Amino acid sequence: MNTPSLAHAWFALLRRDVMLALRQRGQLANPLLFFVLVVALFPLGMNPDPALLRNIAPGVIWVGALLAAMLALESMFRSDFDDGALEQMLLTPYPLPLLVLAKVAAHWLVTGLPLLLVAPLLALLLNLEGEAMVILLASLALGTPLLSLIGAIGVALTVGLRRGGVLLSLLVLPLYVPVLIFAAGAVGNAQAGMAVTGQLAFLGALLALAVALAPLATAAALRISLD
Amino acid sequence: MWAWLHRQGSPKRFYNWSGTLARWAGWGSLLLGVAGLYYALFASPPDYQQGESVRIMYVHVPAAWLSMFIYMNIAAASLVSLVWRIKVADMFAAASAPIGAWFTFLALATGSLWGKPMWGTWWIWDARLTSELILLFLYLGYIGLLAAIEERETAARAAAVLALVGVVNIPIIHYSVEWWSTLHQGATVTKFDKPSIDWTMLRPLLLMAFSATLFYVAVALRLARTELLRRERESQWVRELIDGRQGGGRR
């Protein structure tokens, strides 16, 4: 039998996932709206003093991003699991971790990247300006792929469950702690005019580590879930 | 050597030796615990700074040690069960989880009780406290996943993957939290600085630590044995065992 090359299959899978997501725009918009709403609730819940808002902005925006990313996670393998496409993927001659990486990349393109696009708007709402906003975008650019990669492990473990949603948050949120600390720390430092290279370097290192290891764990988890 | 170890991991052999070990560990834990409590509560001096509150430490420190030790045990057992497919290992990991979670909770609770008179607050966002709290969440996630999947073997393997992911993350979480709290808080309240701990205080601490470890061994083995019997209830040796227990009613 004549099988297409790995690179070909990889990009085909990536394209398929992105296309599928783009055809269901409503599902794409939900986490995004959630992100905006959560962040907009904080000024309502407390005294909307600009100085206070500026102080809490990095943490609030990042916690919002974390929750939005988690909400979007469920869809990563769900439909493929339901219609059996995931099982077919396991049967292909291609290494499963790489296919997983393609799916995660596609998922990030349609759920992580939009967070970056609305983040400047939220930054304005919370009086985050100038260099801090640039650093916020940089931290989101490094951090959101991490959220997708780590989250993929949790989704793969819970995909076979009917009500995996709450469990998923319990599995994934503790693992998100370092991302939150470094990313929000970088933005906070940028506001205070301090160096941010340390935190961004750590985020980059974590991303490199996660790209290497998370697909392996996700693939192992998928094999178990589909057993 | 390996073959011998592997044989001890077979369900029937494990059931036989673990019963004896659990019994010895249980009695050992009780004896050491009574001795440890005696030294901790009566035969050790109050600390010159902490006063009588130092006695909380004789429970707190062993609990904190065990909370980490048990997670490492779970991860090691998970690795063994995933790589060599030894069923007993994943039963032991699953049995360890609730005990580990309780020790983590105990460490947090006693730490909080100690913190009120010492630091003047029930909780501070200190690095160690925070990572212990996150460890508790990791335990709860592990237990939650185990409970959520109905098929026991699948649940065990899924939880094993989660435990390994968690163990890779623990150092990352620990250092990120440490860095975070030193960045934000400046000088935190120093932990009890002891240049060299006196023998009268070290003795109850060690006794309590060994007692807690043996307690863990005894309870985890018993839980694993129960799980083993449940999973193997269809097998020949379990039936023979039960028949034997019932005074040979069927013979």
Interface residues (C-beta under 8 A of the other chain):
Chain A: I153 L157 T158 G160 L161 G164 L167 L170 L171 L173 P174 L175 V177 P178 I181 F182 G185 F202 L206 L213 A217 A220 A221 I224 S225 D227
Chain B: L82 I134 F137 L138 L140 G141 G144 L145 A148 I149 T154 R157 A158 V161 L162 L164 V165 G166 V168 N169 I172 I173 S176 V177 W179 W180 L183
